[in-house]
């Protein structure tokens, strides 16, 4: 295998790794979004009857949302 073919294989494998990591990251972001939407919905349903102000907070990008009554 000459140097040119080796470089092409390295580029191909690197590209596949980058695409795989990107797909996994997008799937994880989607799951986190769905979970956060469910938490927010439950929060507003829980505090809806009381007529109080609800604060939804997120500490970091990967963390779930938190809900508290003010």
N, CA, C and O atoms as a GROMACS GRO file, in nm:
protein
  280
    1UNK      N    1   0.085  -0.116   0.000
    1UNK     CA    2   0.000   0.000   0.000
    1UNK      C    3   0.090   0.124   0.000
    1UNK      O    4   0.173   0.140   0.089
    2UNK      N    5   0.073   0.207  -0.096
    2UNK     CA    6   0.159   0.324  -0.103
    2UNK      C    7   0.107   0.434  -0.009
    2UNK      O    8   0.001   0.422   0.052
    3UNK      N    9   0.185   0.540  -0.001
    3UNK     CA   10   0.157   0.647   0.094
    3UNK      C   11   0.024   0.717   0.064
    3UNK      O   12  -0.047   0.757   0.156
    4UNK      N   13  -0.009   0.732  -0.063
    4UNK     CA   14  -0.133   0.799  -0.102
    4UNK      C   15  -0.256   0.721  -0.054
    4UNK      O   16  -0.349   0.781   0.001
    5UNK      N   17  -0.257   0.589  -0.074
    5UNK     CA   18  -0.370   0.508  -0.029
    5UNK      C   19  -0.382   0.509   0.124
    5UNK      O   20  -0.493   0.512   0.178
    6UNK      N   21  -0.272   0.507   0.190
    6UNK     CA   22  -0.272   0.509   0.337
    6UNK      C   23  -0.334   0.640   0.386
    6UNK      O   24  -0.415   0.640   0.479
    7UNK      N   25  -0.295   0.752   0.325
    7UNK     CA   26  -0.350   0.881   0.365
    7UNK      C   27  -0.501   0.889   0.338
    7UNK      O   28  -0.576   0.948   0.416
    8UNK      N   29  -0.544   0.830   0.228
    8UNK     CA   30  -0.688   0.829   0.198
    8UNK      C   31  -0.762   0.746   0.302
    8UNK      O   32  -0.868   0.787   0.348
    9UNK      N   33  -0.708   0.633   0.340
    9UNK     CA   34  -0.772   0.550   0.443
    9UNK      C   35  -0.779   0.623   0.577
    9UNK      O   36  -0.880   0.615   0.647
   10UNK      N   37  -0.673   0.692   0.612
   10UNK     CA   38  -0.671   0.768   0.738
   10UNK      C   39  -0.778   0.877   0.734
   10UNK      O   40  -0.850   0.897   0.832
   11UNK      N   41  -0.788   0.948   0.622
   11UNK     CA   42  -0.889   1.053   0.608
   11UNK      C   43  -1.030   0.993   0.614
   11UNK      O   44  -1.119   1.052   0.676
   12UNK      N   45  -1.051   0.880   0.551
   12UNK     CA   46  -1.181   0.814   0.550
   12UNK      C   47  -1.221   0.772   0.691
   12UNK      O   48  -1.334   0.797   0.734
   13UNK      N   49  -1.131   0.708   0.761
   13UNK     CA   50  -1.160   0.661   0.897
   13UNK      C   51  -1.183   0.780   0.990
   13UNK      O   52  -1.272   0.775   1.075
   14UNK      N   53  -1.104   0.886   0.975
   14UNK     CA   54  -1.124   1.006   1.056
   14UNK      C   55  -1.260   1.069   1.030
   14UNK      O   56  -1.327   1.114   1.124
   15UNK      N   57  -1.301   1.072   0.904
   15UNK     CA   58  -1.432   1.129   0.870
   15UNK      C   59  -1.545   1.046   0.929
   15UNK      O   60  -1.642   1.103   0.979
   16UNK      N   61  -1.533   0.915   0.924
   16UNK     CA   62  -1.636   0.828   0.981
   16UNK      C   63  -1.646   0.849   1.132
   16UNK      O   64  -1.756   0.852   1.187
   17UNK      N   65  -1.533   0.864   1.198
   17UNK     CA   66  -1.534   0.887   1.343
   17UNK      C   67  -1.601   1.021   1.374
   17UNK      O   68  -1.682   1.029   1.467
   18UNK      N   69  -1.569   1.125   1.299
   18UNK     CA   70  -1.628   1.256   1.322
   18UNK      C   71  -1.780   1.250   1.300
   18UNK      O   72  -1.855   1.307   1.380
   19UNK      N   73  -1.824   1.184   1.196
   19UNK     CA   74  -1.968   1.173   1.168
   19UNK      C   75  -2.037   1.093   1.278
   19UNK      O   76  -2.147   1.130   1.321
   20UNK      N   77  -1.975   0.985   1.326
   20UNK     CA   78  -2.035   0.904   1.431
   20UNK      C   79  -2.050   0.984   1.561
   20UNK      O   80  -2.155   0.978   1.626
   21UNK      N   81  -1.948   1.058   1.598
   21UNK     CA   82  -1.954   1.139   1.720
   21UNK      C   83  -2.062   1.246   1.706
   21UNK      O   84  -2.135   1.273   1.801
   22UNK      N   85  -2.073   1.306   1.589
   22UNK     CA   86  -2.175   1.408   1.565
   22UNK      C   87  -2.315   1.350   1.577
   22UNK      O   88  -2.402   1.412   1.639
   23UNK      N   89  -2.338   1.234   1.520
   23UNK     CA   90  -2.470   1.171   1.526
   23UNK      C   91  -2.506   1.137   1.671
   23UNK      O   92  -2.619   1.160   1.714
   24UNK      N   93  -2.412   1.082   1.745
   24UNK     CA   94  -2.438   1.049   1.885
   24UNK      C   95  -2.469   1.175   1.965
   24UNK      O   96  -2.558   1.174   2.050
   25UNK      N   97  -2.397   1.283   1.940
   25UNK     CA   98  -2.421   1.409   2.010
   25UNK      C   99  -2.560   1.465   1.978
   25UNK      O  100  -2.630   1.511   2.068
   26UNK      N  101  -2.599   1.461   1.852
   26UNK     CA  102  -2.731   1.510   1.812
   26UNK      C  103  -2.841   1.427   1.878
   26UNK      O  104  -2.942   1.482   1.923
   27UNK      N  105  -2.823   1.296   1.882
   27UNK     CA  106  -2.923   1.209   1.947
   27UNK      C  107  -2.934   1.242   2.096
   27UNK      O  108  -3.044   1.247   2.150
   28UNK      N  109  -2.821   1.265   2.161
   28UNK     CA  110  -2.823   1.297   2.304
   28UNK      C  111  -2.891   1.432   2.329
   28UNK      O  112  -2.967   1.446   2.424
   29UNK      N  113  -2.863   1.531   2.244
   29UNK     CA  114  -2.928   1.661   2.258
   29UNK      C  115  -3.079   1.646   2.242
   29UNK      O  116  -3.156   1.708   2.316
   30UNK      N  117  -3.122   1.564   2.146
   30UNK     CA  118  -3.264   1.542   2.124
   30UNK      C  119  -3.329   1.476   2.245
   30UNK      O  120  -3.439   1.515   2.285
   31UNK      N  121  -3.265   1.378   2.301
   31UNK     CA  122  -3.319   1.311   2.421
   31UNK      C  123  -3.328   1.408   2.539
   31UNK      O  124  -3.428   1.410   2.611
   32UNK      N  125  -3.224   1.487   2.558
   32UNK     CA  126  -3.226   1.585   2.667
   32UNK      C  127  -3.339   1.685   2.648
   32UNK      O  128  -3.406   1.723   2.744
   33UNK      N  129  -3.360   1.728   2.525
   33UNK     CA  130  -3.467   1.823   2.496
   33UNK      C  131  -3.603   1.762   2.529
   33UNK      O  132  -3.688   1.827   2.590
   34UNK      N  133  -3.625   1.638   2.489
   34UNK     CA  134  -3.752   1.571   2.518
   34UNK      C  135  -3.774   1.557   2.668
   34UNK      O  136  -3.885   1.580   2.717
   35UNK      N  137  -3.670   1.518   2.741
   35UNK     CA  138  -3.682   1.504   2.886
   35UNK      C  139  -3.711   1.639   2.952
   35UNK      O  140  -3.794   1.648   3.042
   36UNK      N  141  -3.642   1.744   2.906
   36UNK     CA  142  -3.665   1.876   2.963
   36UNK      C  143  -3.806   1.926   2.934
   36UNK      O  144  -3.868   1.987   3.020
   37UNK      N  145  -3.857   1.900   2.816
   37UNK     CA  146  -3.993   1.941   2.784
   37UNK      C  147  -4.094   1.868   2.873
   37UNK      O  148  -4.194   1.928   2.916
   38UNK      N  149  -4.069   1.740   2.901
   38UNK     CA  150  -4.158   1.666   2.991
   38UNK      C  151  -4.152   1.722   3.133
   38UNK      O  152  -4.255   1.734   3.199
   39UNK      N  153  -4.033   1.757   3.179
   39UNK     CA  154  -4.018   1.814   3.314
   39UNK      C  155  -4.092   1.948   3.321
   39UNK      O  156  -4.161   1.974   3.419
   40UNK      N  157  -4.076   2.031   3.220
   40UNK     CA  158  -4.143   2.161   3.218
   40UNK      C  159  -4.294   2.145   3.217
   40UNK      O  160  -4.366   2.216   3.288
   41UNK      N  161  -4.343   2.052   3.137
   41UNK     CA  162  -4.488   2.028   3.131
   41UNK      C  163  -4.542   1.982   3.266
   41UNK      O  164  -4.645   2.031   3.312
   42UNK      N  165  -4.472   1.888   3.331
   42UNK     CA  166  -4.514   1.841   3.462
   42UNK      C  167  -4.511   1.954   3.565
   42UNK      O  168  -4.598   1.964   3.651
   43UNK      N  169  -4.412   2.038   3.553
   43UNK     CA  170  -4.397   2.150   3.646
   43UNK      C  171  -4.515   2.245   3.635
   43UNK      O  172  -4.575   2.282   3.736
   44UNK      N  173  -4.550   2.283   3.513
   44UNK     CA  174  -4.661   2.376   3.497
   44UNK      C  175  -4.794   2.312   3.534
   44UNK      O  176  -4.884   2.381   3.583
   45UNK      N  177  -4.809   2.183   3.511
   45UNK     CA  178  -4.932   2.115   3.553
   45UNK      C  179  -4.942   2.110   3.705
   45UNK      O  180  -5.050   2.125   3.761
   46UNK      N  181  -4.829   2.089   3.771
   46UNK     CA  182  -4.827   2.078   3.916
   46UNK      C  183  -4.861   2.211   3.983
   46UNK      O  184  -4.938   2.216   4.079
   47UNK      N  185  -4.804   2.320   3.931
   47UNK     CA  186  -4.823   2.450   3.995
   47UNK      C  187  -4.932   2.534   3.928
   47UNK      O  188  -4.952   2.650   3.966
   48UNK      N  189  -5.002   2.479   3.831
   48UNK     CA  190  -5.102   2.553   3.757
   48UNK      C  191  -5.219   2.596   3.846
   48UNK      O  192  -5.267   2.709   3.836
   49UNK      N  193  -5.264   2.506   3.931
   49UNK     CA  194  -5.381   2.535   4.014
   49UNK      C  195  -5.352   2.644   4.117
   49UNK      O  196  -5.442   2.718   4.156
   50UNK      N  197  -5.230   2.652   4.160
   50UNK     CA  198  -5.198   2.745   4.268
   50UNK      C  199  -5.190   2.890   4.221
   50UNK      O  200  -5.198   2.981   4.303
   51UNK      N  201  -5.175   2.914   4.092
   51UNK     CA  202  -5.170   3.049   4.039
   51UNK      C  203  -5.046   3.126   4.078
   51UNK      O  204  -5.048   3.248   4.084
   52UNK      N  205  -4.937   3.056   4.106
   52UNK     CA  206  -4.814   3.124   4.146
   52UNK      C  207  -4.716   3.132   4.029
   52UNK      O  208  -4.739   3.074   3.922
   53UNK      N  209  -4.609   3.204   4.050
   53UNK     CA  210  -4.506   3.218   3.948
   53UNK      C  211  -4.413   3.097   3.954
   53UNK      O  212  -4.369   3.056   4.062
   54UNK      N  213  -4.384   3.041   3.838
   54UNK     CA  214  -4.298   2.923   3.829
   54UNK      C  215  -4.168   2.962   3.761
   54UNK      O  216  -4.169   3.027   3.656
   55UNK      N  217  -4.056   2.923   3.821
   55UNK     CA  218  -3.925   2.952   3.765
   55UNK      C  219  -3.864   2.822   3.714
   55UNK      O  220  -3.849   2.725   3.788
   56UNK      N  221  -3.830   2.821   3.585
   56UNK     CA  222  -3.764   2.706   3.524
   56UNK      C  223  -3.620   2.747   3.499
   56UNK      O  224  -3.593   2.847   3.433
   57UNK      N  225  -3.527   2.667   3.552
   57UNK     CA  226  -3.385   2.704   3.544
   57UNK      C  227  -3.303   2.586   3.492
   57UNK      O  228  -3.334   2.470   3.518
   58UNK      N  229  -3.199   2.620   3.418
   58UNK     CA  230  -3.108   2.519   3.366
   58UNK      C  231  -2.966   2.564   3.399
   58UNK      O  232  -2.925   2.674   3.360
   59UNK      N  233  -2.892   2.482   3.470
   59UNK     CA  234  -2.759   2.521   3.518
   59UNK      C  235  -2.653   2.518   3.408
   59UNK      O  236  -2.573   2.610   3.397
   60UNK      N  237  -2.653   2.412   3.327
   60UNK     CA  238  -2.554   2.400   3.220
   60UNK      C  239  -2.619   2.337   3.098
   60UNK      O  240  -2.736   2.300   3.102
   61UNK      N  241  -2.543   2.325   2.992
   61UNK     CA  242  -2.597   2.276   2.865
   61UNK      C  243  -2.652   2.134   2.878
   61UNK      O  244  -2.760   2.106   2.826
   62UNK      N  245  -2.582   2.045   2.945
   62UNK     CA  246  -2.623   1.904   2.953
   62UNK      C  247  -2.713   1.874   3.072
   62UNK      O  248  -2.767   1.763   3.082
   63UNK      N  249  -2.731   1.968   3.162
   63UNK     CA  250  -2.808   1.941   3.282
   63UNK      C  251  -2.958   1.946   3.254
   63UNK      O  252  -3.002   2.016   3.163
   64UNK      N  253  -3.037   1.873   3.333
   64UNK     CA  254  -3.183   1.882   3.317
   64UNK      C  255  -3.232   2.014   3.378
   64UNK      O  256  -3.163   2.077   3.458
   65UNK      N  257  -3.350   2.053   3.339
   65UNK     CA  258  -3.409   2.175   3.394
   65UNK      C  259  -3.460   2.147   3.535
   65UNK      O  260  -3.492   2.034   3.570
   66UNK      N  261  -3.467   2.253   3.614
   66UNK     CA  262  -3.527   2.244   3.747
   66UNK      C  263  -3.644   2.341   3.752
   66UNK      O  264  -3.647   2.442   3.680
   67UNK      N  265  -3.737   2.310   3.835
   67UNK     CA  266  -3.859   2.389   3.844
   67UNK      C  267  -3.886   2.420   3.989
   67UNK      O  268  -3.878   2.332   4.075
   68UNK      N  269  -3.917   2.546   4.017
   68UNK     CA  270  -3.951   2.584   4.153
   68UNK      C  271  -4.057   2.692   4.152
   68UNK      O  272  -4.070   2.768   4.056
   69UNK      N  273  -4.131   2.696   4.258
   69UNK     CA  274  -4.239   2.794   4.273
   69UNK      C  275  -4.184   2.917   4.346
   69UNK      O  276  -4.114   2.904   4.446
   70UNK      N  277  -4.216   3.035   4.295
   70UNK     CA  278  -4.178   3.160   4.362
   70UNK      C  279  -4.296   3.220   4.432
   70UNK      O  280  -4.284   3.326   4.494
   0.00000   0.00000   0.00000
